[in-house]
Amino acid sequence: MSGARMSALATLRGQIERIEAAEVVHQRDRVALGHDEADSALKGGLARAAIHEVFCEGRQGAAATGFVMGLAGRVTARKPLLWVRQDFSALETGALSMSGLAELGLDPRRVVMVRAADVESALRTSADALACDALGAVVLELWGETRQFDLVASRKLTLAAQGSGVTGLMLRMAAQPLPSTAETRWMLRAAHSPPGAAWSAWGAPVFDAELLRNRHGPCGRWIMEWNCDECQFSEPSTYSQPVAAAPAHRPDSAVLQRRAG
């Protein structure tokens, strides 16, 4: 075996050892989402110091963005959040709402937005940010299919996250899942919101969240409601609706037809 091949093999072995060692260190560092069934499948909650992927169809971008905001709010632990977007993302999905961030539990003053000119710049920025332990989480938002985000790029992000303890959230809109080193992979859709209070035009955010990949547990699909007061997910609330009482002496329809004849 040539010296170059032996060197490459040693490098790969070292990377695998670092990944396995980091998994042992961080395997208990999880944050509960608040939804009992989802937390049970995740062995206690979402793992920090790992990469998590959230996919959606293009028309479901708002729902997926809200879900990622909720996840980020749970894992940042009052540390700053770096959100990396492609420079044309606002044209496809709109600008991020600072009031929306606040309602979902994220302090807008702790959110740093970065607009990248292309995918390569977005990946480099995210990798550098994930290596900075002063951050709580890094969100990398990519639109559409992209060949630049392959297994090698995913591995680099995972190594950076595991080395620093920072959580990475990949928001992939209008894209199909590909092999990666992600800890979890989700598919997001919007769900019907419950009726809101009389003074509010909006109900609580509700997500149809399907866990497609879970490296350390089962997968599943749940309806997850975001509790804006407690800043966590929960099972959807039940709202009793008034039902009109049936008349005590309601004549049969056949009787009515004979009378009409």
Secondary structure by P-SEA (a helix, b strand, c coil): ccaaaaaaaaaaaaaaaaaaaaaaaccccccccccaaaaaaacccccccbbbbbbbcccaaaaaaaaaaaaaaacccccbbbbbbccccccccccccaaaaaaaccccccbbbbbbccaaaaaaaaaaaaacccccbbbbbbccccccccaaaaaaaaaaaaaccbbbbbbbcccccccccccbbbbbbbcccccccccccccccccccccccccccccccccccccccccccccbbbbbbbbbbcccccccaaaaaaaac
